[in-house]
Amino acid sequence: MKLARITKPLRSVQVHFMLPGDLNGTLERYAQYYEHIHGEPVDTRALIPQILRAFLEADREFQSWSRSADNQPRRGPAPPSSNGTAKTRQ
């Protein structure tokens, strides 16, 4: 069959964070560039998920790792350290 199995989309999440002033300025200039190229304005908040998606899709090393990690058994979250913070696994 040429049609892949239809999967349920992942749940969207809302993320709140602060952008440093210089990065915010760059994002605003990128929105102006977007308007220059496409002829319509765009809210900078709408650009963030698209830029993040493009970055992740363009990272070939991540894509390779992700494909190989999909074939590996999943490990649970790292146990908390003695000081109450989570340890990172490598």
Secondary structure per residue as TSV (DSSP state, phi and psi in degrees):
chain	resnum	aa	ss	phi	psi
A	1	M	-	360.0	134.6
A	2	K	-	-80.7	-21.0
A	3	L	S	-85.9	124.4
A	4	A	-	-72.3	159.5
A	5	R	-	-57.8	135.1
A	6	I	-	-83.7	124.8
A	7	T	-	-111.8	155.5
A	8	K	-	-71.3	134.4
A	9	P	-	-66.0	151.1
A	10	L	-	-68.0	151.0
A	11	R	-	-68.2	133.6
A	12	S	-	-73.3	149.0
A	13	V	-	-127.6	151.0
A	14	Q	-	-98.3	132.0
A	15	V	-	-120.6	132.6
A	16	H	-	-114.9	129.0
A	17	F	-	-155.9	163.8
A	18	M	-	-102.0	134.4
A	19	L	-	-94.9	134.7
A	20	P	-	-60.3	150.4
A	21	G	H	-54.0	-42.4
A	22	D	H	-67.0	-37.7
A	23	L	H	-69.5	-38.5
A	24	N	H	-61.9	-42.1
A	25	G	H	-60.9	-42.1
A	26	T	H	-64.2	-41.5
A	27	L	H	-63.6	-40.5
A	28	E	H	-63.7	-40.9
A	29	R	H	-65.3	-35.5
A	30	Y	H	-65.6	-37.8
A	31	A	H	-63.2	-38.6
A	32	Q	H	-65.5	-40.3
A	33	Y	H	-63.4	-43.2
A	34	Y	H	-57.0	-46.0
A	35	E	H	-63.6	-39.4
A	36	H	H	-61.0	-43.3
A	37	I	H	-76.3	-45.5
A	38	H	H	-98.9	-9.2
A	39	G	S	76.5	12.9
A	40	E	S	-143.7	143.5
A	41	P	-	-70.6	157.2
A	42	V	-	-139.6	140.6
A	43	D	-	-72.5	136.0
A	44	T	H	-59.2	-32.4
A	45	R	H	-64.8	-29.2
A	46	A	H	-74.3	-24.3
A	47	L	H	-74.2	-32.8
A	48	I	H	-57.1	-51.1
A	49	P	H	-65.3	-32.7
A	50	Q	H	-69.4	-41.1
A	51	I	H	-65.1	-42.9
A	52	L	H	-63.1	-43.9
A	53	R	H	-60.8	-46.1
A	54	A	H	-62.4	-40.4
A	55	F	H	-61.9	-48.6
A	56	L	H	-66.6	-38.2
A	57	E	H	-69.5	-27.7
A	58	A	H	-86.1	-12.7
A	59	D	-	-82.2	93.6
A	60	R	H	-64.3	-35.9
A	61	E	H	-64.6	-41.8
A	62	F	H	-63.6	-43.5
A	63	Q	H	-59.7	-43.9
A	64	S	H	-62.5	-46.9
A	65	W	H	-61.8	-42.1
A	66	S	H	-63.2	-41.9
A	67	R	H	-62.9	-42.9
A	68	S	H	-71.4	-34.2
A	69	A	H	-69.0	-29.1
A	70	D	H	-65.0	-23.7
A	71	N	T	-92.6	-1.9
A	72	Q	S	-101.1	150.0
A	73	P	-	-62.8	142.2
A	74	R	-	-77.9	137.2
A	75	R	-	-96.3	148.1
A	76	G	-	-71.3	178.0
A	77	P	-	-64.2	151.6
A	78	A	-	-66.0	141.9
A	79	P	-	-68.0	152.0
A	80	P	B	-67.3	149.8
A	81	S	-	-79.3	176.3
A	82	S	T	-66.9	-20.5
A	83	N	T	-93.6	7.2
A	84	G	S	91.7	-1.1
A	85	T	S	-100.1	153.5
A	86	A	B	-74.5	141.4
A	87	K	-	-84.6	150.7
A	88	T	-	-99.5	141.9
A	89	R	-	-100.8	146.8
A	90	Q	-	-123.6	360.0
